[in-house]
């Protein structure tokens, strides 16, 4: 299976540069995953496709202002880093631009010395480990010095940082937003609960995998970067009960999907647990944890297109992406949504 099999022509003018004024007024494409039938709706109509007893699973990770621009202490050269993963004891895994300039012992200074980062380990693909040096609370410092880590295809400045967070973001640790959840408002979630749909949260901290393009030709040769996930006992019990009662589990986003599938694959059921997952889902995979998926429109040849193709059929997904362009859907992080069910 080739990565090029998941390519599609994209009108780049449809790449959303800014979020809509109202989150839940984005377009919603409803795709029947078994026969490819397409229906066009607004996102707030998603409630019509959810039944009492269904469980809606959202990722409550919170994005940190993880993009920092500083200067090398010796040469004053500007260096940009993206904080990816907290390794503990003030050590972070980071993706570095101009990484060749950063060796073990290199110190980068941010905000006139408010924050310093000393490189302590050099890895491949622009990855470095830094020891952070600062006084006070790191997140407060990042709020002042950092920028939201918007994907490289977004060129407009984000005026409101909260628009790159879900309304239910809680657990700090992501380098990118779980963007399928950006469409939900608190009011819509309340209406969903009032209809008898259970709303639960898992956590998956989005890391390097979101930023890495697939560089191989054979899908099976791609190395997925691991990301931290967790599930509580309350959530596990709710999901297992839904399974026993024949109710559906609807994942919001590929990150929630990867969490659910990781746990269901490992244990044969849902249970309280946490760990790191590098699960890679592509056609041929048998889903064990979800019955429906709310997601955005993804980049050509990405692992995310492969995942949604596995949940439906590649032909149906590619056709849906073509229909979406014909109907001027907005693509990628700030774009419109798809319900595959």
C-alpha positions in Angstrom: 0.0 0.0 0.0 1.6 3.3 -1.2 1.4 6.7 0.5 0.6 8.1 -2.9 -2.6 6.1 -2.9 -3.9 8.7 -0.3 -3.1 11.8 -2.4 -5.8 14.0 -3.8 -5.8 17.3 -5.7 -6.5 20.3 -3.3 -7.6 23.8 -4.1 -5.3 25.6 -1.7 -7.7 28.6 -1.6 -9.9 26.4 0.5 -7.4 26.0 3.4 -9.0 27.9 6.3 -6.8 30.6 7.6 -9.0 31.8 10.5 -11.7 30.2 12.6 -15.4 31.1 11.9 -17.0 33.6 14.2 -19.3 31.0 15.6 -17.8 27.6 16.2 -20.8 25.4 15.5 -21.9 27.1 12.3 -19.2 25.4 10.2 -20.3 23.0 7.5 -20.9 19.4 8.3 -20.6 16.6 5.7 -22.3 13.4 6.8 -20.8 10.4 5.1 -22.3 6.9 5.3 -19.2 4.9 5.7 -20.8 1.7 4.3 -22.2 3.1 1.0 -20.5 6.5 0.5 -23.8 8.5 0.6 -23.2 12.2 1.4 -25.5 14.7 3.1 -24.7 18.4 3.7 -25.5 20.0 7.0 -24.4 22.6 9.5 -22.3 21.4 12.5 -25.0 22.1 15.0 -27.1 19.5 13.2 -24.8 16.8 14.4 -27.2 16.3 17.3 -29.7 14.8 14.9 -27.4 11.9 14.1 -26.7 11.1 17.8 -29.1 8.7 19.6 -30.0 8.5 23.3 -27.5 6.1 25.0 -24.7 6.9 22.5 -21.4 8.0 24.0 -19.6 11.0 22.6 -15.9 10.8 23.4 -13.8 14.0 23.3 -10.1 14.7 23.9 -9.7 17.3 26.7 -6.1 18.0 26.1 -5.1 21.7 26.3 -2.6 23.3 23.9 0.3 25.2 25.4 1.8 28.3 23.7 4.6 26.1 22.7 6.3 28.1 19.8 9.1 30.2 21.1 11.6 32.4 19.3 14.9 33.1 21.1 18.5 33.7 20.3 21.7 31.7 20.8 23.6 33.1 23.8 26.9 33.1 21.9 26.0 34.3 18.4 22.6 36.0 19.0 21.3 34.1 16.0 17.5 33.8 16.1 16.3 30.2 16.8 12.7 28.9 16.8 11.7 25.9 18.9 8.4 24.0 19.3 8.0 22.4 22.6 6.6 18.9 22.0 6.7 16.8 25.2 7.4 17.3 28.9 10.0 14.7 29.9 10.0 15.7 33.5 12.4 17.7 35.7 12.2 20.7 33.5 13.4 18.8 30.5 11.4 19.1 27.2 11.6 17.4 23.8 11.5 20.1 21.2 11.5 20.5 17.4 14.0 23.0 16.3 14.3 25.1 13.2 17.9 25.5 12.0 18.6 22.5 14.2 22.1 21.9 12.9 23.2 25.0 14.8 22.1 23.5 18.1 24.6 21.2 19.7 24.8 19.8 23.2 25.7 22.7 25.5 24.0 25.3 23.3 22.0 27.8 25.3 19.0 29.7 23.8 17.7 32.7 25.6 14.0 33.9 25.5 12.5 37.1 26.7 15.7 38.8 27.8 16.7 35.9 29.9 13.3 35.2 31.6 13.6 31.7 30.1 16.7 29.8 29.0 17.0 26.4 27.3 20.2 24.4 27.4 20.5 21.6 24.8 21.4 18.3 26.6 20.7 15.8 23.9 20.7 15.7 20.0 18.3 13.5 18.1 17.4 13.0 14.5 14.8 15.0 12.4 15.5 18.3 14.2 14.6 17.0 17.6 16.5 18.2 20.7 16.2 17.8 24.4 16.5 21.0 26.4 16.9 21.7 30.1 14.8 24.8 30.9 16.1 27.4 33.3 13.6 29.9 34.8 12.1 31.3 38.0 8.4 31.2 38.7 5.7 29.2 36.9 6.6 27.9 33.4 3.0 28.1 32.0 2.8 31.8 33.1 6.1 32.4 31.3 4.9 30.6 28.2 1.7 32.7 28.2 3.8 35.8 27.9 6.6 34.6 25.6 5.1 31.8 23.5 2.8 31.7 20.5 0.2 29.1 19.7 1.8 26.4 17.5 -0.4 26.9 14.4 0.3 24.5 11.5 2.6 25.8 8.8 -0.3 26.1 6.3 -1.9 28.8 8.4 -0.4 32.2 7.5 -2.9 34.5 9.2 -2.2 35.7 12.8 -4.6 34.3 15.4 -6.1 37.2 17.2 -7.7 35.1 20.1 -5.5 32.3 21.5 -8.6 30.6 22.8 -9.9 29.9 19.3 -7.1 27.3 19.0 -8.5 25.5 22.1 -11.6 23.5 22.5 -14.2 24.9 24.9 -13.5 21.9 27.2 -9.7 21.9 27.1 -8.4 21.0 30.5 -5.2 18.9 30.7 -2.2 20.9 29.6 0.3 19.2 27.3 -0.4 19.4 23.6 1.6 21.0 20.8 -1.5 21.2 18.5 -5.2 21.3 19.0 -7.5 18.3 18.6 -9.2 20.3 15.9 -12.4 18.2 15.4 -13.4 19.4 18.8 -13.1 23.1 17.9 -16.6 23.0 16.4 -18.4 22.4 19.7 -19.8 25.1 21.9 -20.9 24.6 25.6 -24.5 25.2 24.5 -24.3 22.4 21.9 -22.8 20.0 24.3 -25.6 20.8 26.8 -28.2 20.1 24.2 -26.5 16.8 23.3 -26.5 15.8 27.0 -30.2 16.8 27.4 -31.0 14.4 24.5 -29.7 11.5 26.5 -26.2 11.2 24.9 -23.4 10.6 27.3 -20.4 12.9 26.9 -17.1 11.7 28.3 -13.4 12.8 28.0 -10.1 11.0 27.3 -6.7 12.7 27.1 -4.2 12.4 24.3 -1.5 15.0 24.1 -0.9 15.8 20.5 2.8 15.8 19.6 5.3 15.5 16.8 3.2 13.1 14.8 0.9 16.0 13.8 3.8 17.9 12.3 5.7 15.1 10.6 4.9 14.4 6.9 5.0 10.8 5.7 8.4 10.6 4.0 8.3 6.9 2.9 6.5 5.4 -0.1 5.3 2.2 1.5 2.7 3.0 4.2 4.0 0.2 6.4 7.5 1.8 6.6 6.2 4.9 8.3 7.3 5.3 12.0 4.6 6.9 14.1 5.8 9.1 16.9 4.4 8.1 20.3 1.9 10.4 22.3 0.7 10.2 25.9 -2.9 9.1 26.6 -5.0 8.4 29.6 -8.5 7.2 30.5 -10.3 7.2 33.8 -12.2 4.4 35.4 -15.4 6.3 35.2 -15.0 6.8 31.4 -14.0 3.2 30.9 -17.1 1.9 32.8 -19.3 4.2 30.7 -17.9 2.9 27.5 -18.0 -0.8 28.5 -21.6 -0.3 29.6 -22.5 1.2 26.2 -20.8 -1.7 24.5 -22.8 -4.2 26.5 -26.1 -2.4 25.8 -25.4 -2.2 22.0 -25.0 1.6 22.0 -22.7 3.5 19.8 -19.4 5.1 20.7 -18.7 8.2 18.6 -15.2 9.6 18.7 -14.5 13.3 18.2 -11.3 13.5 16.3 -8.6 11.1 15.3 -6.8 11.7 18.6 -9.8 10.3 20.6 -10.0 7.5 18.1 -6.4 6.6 18.5 -6.8 6.6 22.3 -9.9 4.4 22.2 -8.4 2.0 19.7 -5.1 1.7 21.6 -6.9 0.7 24.8 -9.5 -1.6 23.1 -6.7 -3.4 21.2 -4.5 -3.8 24.3 -7.1 -5.0 26.8 -10.1 -6.2 24.7 -12.2 -3.7 26.6 -11.9 -0.2 28.1 -10.2 0.3 31.4 -8.5 2.9 33.5 -5.0 3.3 32.1 -2.4 5.7 30.8 0.7 5.4 28.7 2.2 6.2 25.3 0.8 5.1 22.0 2.2 4.9 18.5 -0.8 3.2 17.0 -0.9 3.6 13.2 -4.3 3.0 11.7 -4.6 2.5 7.9 -6.8 0.4 5.6 -6.9 -3.2 6.7 -7.2 -2.2 10.4 -10.2 -3.7 12.3 -11.8 -1.1 14.5 -12.5 -2.3 18.0 -13.5 0.9 19.9 -15.6 3.2 17.8 -18.8 3.2 15.8 -18.7 6.7 14.4 -16.2 9.5 13.9 -16.4 13.3 13.8 -13.3 14.7 12.1 -12.0 17.6 9.9 -10.7 17.4 6.3 -7.1 16.4 6.4 -3.9 16.9 4.4 -3.2 14.8 1.3 -1.1 11.7 1.9 -1.3 12.2 5.7 -1.7 9.5 8.3 -5.0 11.1 9.2 -6.4 10.5 5.7 -5.3 6.9 6.1 -7.1 6.6 9.4 -10.4 7.9 8.0 -10.0 5.7 4.9 -9.6 2.7 7.2 -12.9 3.6 9.0 -14.8 3.9 5.7 -13.3 3.1 2.3 -10.5 5.0 0.6 -12.7 5.5 -2.5 -15.5 7.0 -0.4 -13.1 9.3 1.4 -11.4 10.7 -1.6 -14.7 11.2 -3.4 -16.0 13.0 -0.3 -13.0 15.3 -0.4 -13.7 16.1 -4.0 -17.4 16.8 -3.3 -16.3 19.0 -0.3 -14.2 21.1 -2.7 -17.1 21.4 -5.2 -19.2 22.7 -2.3 -16.5 25.1 -1.0 -15.9 23.4 2.3 -13.1 24.8 4.3 -10.1 22.5 4.9 -7.7 21.5 7.7 -7.5 22.8 11.3 -9.9 25.8 11.2 -12.0 24.2 8.5 -15.3 22.3 8.3 -16.2 18.9 9.7 -17.2 15.5 8.6 -19.3 12.9 10.5 -18.5 9.4 9.3 -21.2 7.0 10.6 
